[in-house]
Amino acid sequence: MSGCFEVLHKDLAGRIGRLHTPHGMIETPALMPVVNPHLWLIEPADLKRIGAKILITNSYIINQDEDLKEEALEEGLHRLLGFDGPIMTDSGAYQLSVYGDIQVRPDEILRFQQAIGSDICVPLDIPTPPDVPLARAESELRETERRLIEARDHRDESSSLLAAPIQGSTYPDLRRATAHRLKNEGFDVYPIGAVVPLMESYRFGDLVKVVAASKEGLGPGAPVHLFGAGHPMIIALAAALGCDLFDSAAYVLYARQGRYLTVGGTKRLEDLRYLPCSCPVCRSHTPEELMICENRVEKLALHNLHVTFEEIRRVKQSIWEGSLWELLEERCHAHPRMVDGMRAICDQSRWLERLDPISKSTPFYLGPKSVARPVVIRYGSRIGRIELKGDVLVTDSREEEKMEGFDHVLRFKPPFGPYPSELAETTPLNAEVPEETDPVAMEEALSNLETLMEANPEAHFTLRLRSTEREHEIEQMEGT
């Protein structure tokens, strides 16, 4: 189904989009609760009331149960699950990763998904785990690509979307290369697979590298699903990298373990004196009441879903208003290992700058990592375009009477550095910054000042900047 995805709003690599499926359009970013027809905990109607517009289930589990298989083939997947919205089906790759082998052929499970009316079918790929030898990653990747092309070539006449999982273990070059090869092969959705072990071990820096490499290979237009990313803590990070679909089994798995999800991490119910959420479950229970209630697991799962859908909505609002970076910095300071993810995001700033819209809301400078945000990188790359001649004053003073006698007066604001005063109310120079400048912001601002001076050798610069730790360098530059 060509043209199944359209982008409405963008911020960083993230976007609000529309994914068109046989059972209707869904707005992304979107969370797909995982449902297991063997283990109903929350009914589909309740999932829909909470906010689910799309579900994901495992076609292999249905296929292996003769009763479920017969009902799915006769009545269709949507009637089997009692859900009239889009449903994505996985192929059994998770079971393959756990057990090493499953009793179904790739072509068989794909035909089954199409026969039961799945909206998004996933061919049976090889989920290569992290840190395997390069030779194994390359070999399994070749087999995955072979299966994907075979699935595309034997696509039936159904209107189902066809997914192409991106594999390659923890080798960014492999992920980038396979994504680049597959992006023009007629697939509709691109899941990034075998990343759950990275999330379970809190390797968020490696997760960023894997996702960014896959996105670079796919380009900016392809809809991307991040397999297994259903914890609210990482949704902002994944969305900032351009992931559009997320699936969550965590809401149930964690509830069975008595674990309470928050955007800052996971809490154990017995360790809580107060419930910080204001969802219906948390408003009507104390932690003690929740611990002893008869349907504790169901209620805890409902809370876990509420907080995850709330985060999806918060991310979408941030994309719409252009403040996703601020949300990202806030989320990535919730846990030390998330800081690793933020550092890895900063390493991708040149790539993000190419995708980030130029026009957006007022930026906030929240600390040294904000120096890597795309608006700062973009300003530094373009400052040399300012043409100056004659006497130029660069100042951060507000005393207007001391600015007479110059051909040009430039204001100075870290981390951007010098800028024409006429641009003071335009993005990004209208940024909100702290009163006290940190050394990293000043370093960036002075670097941009030096770039500007080198680009304008015929101009004579006078600097009137408040005292900083770099005062001796400012004096040297004033003499150039």
N, C-alpha and C positions, 0 to 999 in steps of 0.2 A: 504494500500500500504506500505508494510514493506520496510525499507531501503530507505525511501524517502528523508532523510536528511543526508548530509555529511559535516564534518567540515574541512576547509582548513587551516585557521590560527586562533590563539587564543591569547588573551591578557586579563588579569584579568579573569572574567567569560565571557567576550565578545568573539565573534568569527565571522569570515567570513565563510559563509557556502553556500551550494547549496541545495535548496529545489526543488525536482522534482515533477511536477504536470502533469495532463493530457494535459495541454496546454503549456508545456515546463518548463524548469528549470529557476529558478530565483536565483540570488545571494543575500544573506542576509549579513548584515542588509538591510531590504527593507521597503520602505514606500508605503502603499496602500492608495491612495486618495479615499475618500468616494464619491460615485456617487449616486445621486437620480434621477431615470428616469423621475420623475415628474418635476424636477427643474434643467434642464441642464444649467450650467453656463459656463463651459469649456468643449469643445468637447473631446471625448476620444482620437482622433488623436493628439490634442494639448497636452493632458496629457502625451501621449507617447513621444512626442517631448521634453517635459520638463524633462523626466526621469522616468516616471511611467512604471514599468515592470509588475505590478500586481495591480488590483483594488479590492475594496470591495463595495458591495451593499447590500441592505436589501431585503431579499426574502419575508418578510412579506408585505412590501409595494407593491411589484409586485403582490403578491398573492391576495391582497385585491382589486386590480384594475382589473376588468374583462377584459378590452381590453389588458392591459399589460400582464395579466396572460395567456390569449389565445395566444398572440404573442410569449411569452417566451416558452410556451409548444410546439408551432408549429415550431418556428424558432430556438429556443435555446437561452440561456442567452447571449452568446457572440455576436450573430447577433443582438439581442435586443439592446445591449449597443454599438455595433459597435467597439468592442475591441477583438483582436485575441489572447491576452495574457491571463495568468491565472486570474481568478476572484474568490474571496472568497465571500460567502454569509452569512450574519447574519440571525438570526432566528426570530427576533422580541422581543428579550429579553429586548432591550432598551425601546421599547414601553411598555412592561410589567412593567418595573421599573417605568415608568412615569405614566401610567394609571391604574396599578394594575391588569388589566385583558385584554386579547386580544382574539379575536374570531377565534382561530385556535388551534387544538390539536398538541401536540408535534410530534406524528408520522406523522401527515398530513403535517406539514411544512418541516419535514425532507425529506419525499418522494417527495415533490415539488422541493426542492433544487436539489435532485438527478435527477429528471425528466428533469429539465431545463439545466442540464449540468454544475452545479457549480463545480469548481475545489477543493474548500475546503468548506465542509458543516459543519454548526454549529448546533447541537441539541438545542432545546429550554430549556435553563437552567433557574434557579431562581437567578437573580442578587441581592444578599443580600447587602444592603447598609452598609456603615461604622457605627460602634458604636451601633449596635442593641444589645439587650440582647443575652447572649450566647445561651440560649435555642432556640431562634428563628434562630440564625445562624446555629445551629446544625440541627434543623428540616428542614430548607430549603436546607441545604447541602445534607442531606439524600435524599431528593426528587430530587435534581439535579443529584446525583450519580445514582439513580434509572433510571432516564430518559436517562442518558448517556449509561448505560449498556444495556438498552432496544434498544437504537439506534444502538449500536454495534451489538447486536444479530440479528437485523432486517436489517442489512446492505445489500443493493442490490448488483447486479453484476456490477454496474458501477465502473469506476476507480477513482471516486472522493475520495479525502482525507477526513477523518472524524476528526473533532476537539473535544476536551474534555475540556470545560472551567473549570478553577480552581476557586472555590468560597470559602467562609469562612469568609466574612466580614473582620474586622480588628483584627482577631484572628490568629496570625502566626501559632500556633499549629494546628488549623483546616486546614489552607492552606497547611501546610507541610504534614499532614496526608492524606488528600484527594489526593494530588499530588502523594504521594508514592503509594497509592492504585491504582491509575489510570494509572501509567506509564507503566505497563505491561499488560494492558487490550486491546491492539490492536488498539489504536488511533494513529493518525499521527501528529497532531499539538495540542499544549496546550495553549489556550488563558488564560490569567489571567484577570478575569472579575471584574466588579463593582468597578473599581479604579478611574473612572472619577471624582467622588465627592472629592476624596483626592487631585487630581491634580487641580481641580477648586478652592479648598480652600487652595492651596499651602501647603498641609501637606506632604511635600516631605520626611520627616523622616519616617512617617508611610507608605508611598508608598514603600520606600526601604525595610522596615521590611516585608511587604506583599510579595513583589517580591522575596526577598532573601529566605523566608520560602518556597515559592512555588518551587523555583529552587532547593533548598536542597532536597525537596521531589521527584522532577522529576529526579534528577541526571543530569550529564553534557551533555548527548547526545540528549535530546529531543528538537525539535524546539518550541520556545515560542513566542506567540503573546501577546503584551501588549495592551489591548483594550483601545481605545480612546487616546493613547499617540501620538499625532501628532504635538505638539509644539516643535520647534527646540531647545528650552531651555533645555528640559529634555532628549533628545535623547542620549546624551553621558552617562548620569547617568543610563538610562535604559539599554543601550547596555553594559555598564560595569558590570551590574548584569546578563547579559546573555540573554537579550531579542533580538529576531531576526526579528520580524515583528511588524510594527507600522501602525496604520491607522489614517488618518487625515480628519476630517470634519472641523477642525479649519480654514483651508485656506479659506473656503467659509463663515463660520459663522462669523469669525472676519472681513472679508472684508465687509460684509453687515453692520457691526457696525462701519466701518471706522477705523479699527484697523490694524496696520502694524506690522508684526512679525519680530523679530530679535532673534539672539541666546542669547541675554541678557535679553529678556522680550518682552513685547508688548507695542507699542507706539500708541498714537492716531494721526491720520494723521494731524489734525489741530494743533497739538503741534510741528510738525516738520518744521524746517526751511530748512533743507537739507535732502536728501535721502541718507543714508550711504551705501546702497547696490549698486552693479554694475550689477544687472540683466538687461535685455532689457527694462523692464518697468521703472526702476529707472534711467537708463542712458538717457532715452528720455523724462523724465518729471521732473518738479519741484514739490514740494508738492502742491503749489498753482494750478498748471495746473492739477494735479491729482484730486484735490478736486472738480474741476468744470467740468471735462470731462464727456461726456455722458455715457460712459461705465466704470465709476470709479470702480464699484464693481468687474467687471471682471478683470480689470487691477490690482487691489489690491490683488485679489485672485491669479493671476498669480505670482505677487511678493511673496506672502506668500508661494506658492509652490516652487518657485525657491530657496528661502532661506532655506526651509526645506530639499529639495533634496541636496543642497550644504552641509548642516550639516551631512546628511547621508554619503555623500562621504568623508567628513572630518573624521568622526568616523571610516569609513572603512580603510582609510589611517593610522589612528592612531593605529588600531588593527594590521594592516599589519606590521608596523614598530616597534610595541611594546611601543608606547608612549600614550596609552589611559589614564593612570593615570594623566599625565600632562594636557591633554585636560579636564579631569574630574575636576581637581582642578581649572582650568581656568573658566570653565562653572559654577561651584558651588560657585564661588565668584561674580557672576553677580547679585545675589539677596540674601538678608538676609535669606529668608526661604530656599533657595537652600543650604545655609550653614548647615541647619538642615539635609538635605539629605546627605551632605558630612560627617557629624558626624556619621550618621547612617551607611554609607558605611564603615567608619573606624571601627565601632563596628563589622563589618562583616569580618575584615581583616584575621582572622584565616581560615574562610571558603574560602575566595578568594585565600589565599596562596596555598591551595590544588589544585586550578584550574589554577593558573597563570603559564605560561611556565617559565622554569628556564633560558633559553637562550633568550635574548632580547636586545634591544638597550640600550645605555647609559642612566641610570636614571638621572633625574633632581631632586634635593632637593629644593622644592619651599616654604617650611615653615613647621610649626609644624605638620600639618596633613600628611605630607609626611612620618612621622615616622611610620604611620599605613599602609603604602603601603606594598604589599606582599613581595617584595625583601628585605625590612628591617626586617620584621617579620621572614622570612626564614633564613636570616643570623644569627639573634639572636638565633634561635632555633638550629643552627648547630655549633655555635662557640665553644662549649664544645668538639667538635671532634678533635680540634687541640691539639696534644700531645707535651709537652715541658718538658725539664729537664735542670738543670744547671742555668746559669745566663741569664736572659731575660730582654732586654731593650724594653720598649714601649715608642715611641716618635713621636711627630709631627714636630720635627725639621728637617731641611734640611742640617744641618752641619754634613757631613759624618765623619769628624775627631773625633767627640765625640762619635762615635758608636763602637770603637774598644774595644776588651776585653770581649765581650759578646758572649755567645753560640748561642743566637738567638736575632735578631732585628726585632721587629714588628712595623709597622707604625700604626698611629692612625688617624682615620677620622670619625668624627660624621656624621650621627647618627649610623654608624656601629661599631665604636670602633676599637680595635686592629685587625691587619691582617698581614700575611706574605707579605713582600715587593714583593715577586715573583708574587703575585696575583693582583698587583696594576692596571694592564691593563685589568683585567677580570671583567665581570659583576658579582655583582653590585658595586665592589670596584672602578671601573672607573667612578663612579657617579660624576656629576658636582654639587658642593656644594658652598654656599656663603663663602666669605672670613671670615665674622664674624659669629660664630656659635651661634644659639639661644639656650636657656636653655633646651628646650624639646629635641633637637638633642643631646646635651651634656649628658642629663640624660640617654637617651637610650644607648649612647656610653659607659658611665661609668658602666651602668648595665651589658652590654656585657663584659666589662673588668673584672668586678667582677666574672661573670660566668666563664670566662676563667681561672682566678686565682684559683677559687675553684676546677675546674676540673684538675688542675695541682699542687697539694700540694707539690710536690718535687722540683718545680722550684722556683727560687728567682727572684722576679720582681723588676726592677728599672724603675720608671716613670719619664720621662722628657717631661712634657706637658706644654704648654703655660698657663698663668694665666687664671682661670675661676672663676665664682661665686662658684664653688664646690671645690676650691683649698684645703680647709681643709679636705675634704673627700679624695682627691687624696693623701694627705700627710698620712692620716691614712692607706690607702690601700698600700702605699709604705712600710710601716712598717710591713706588714703582712708577 
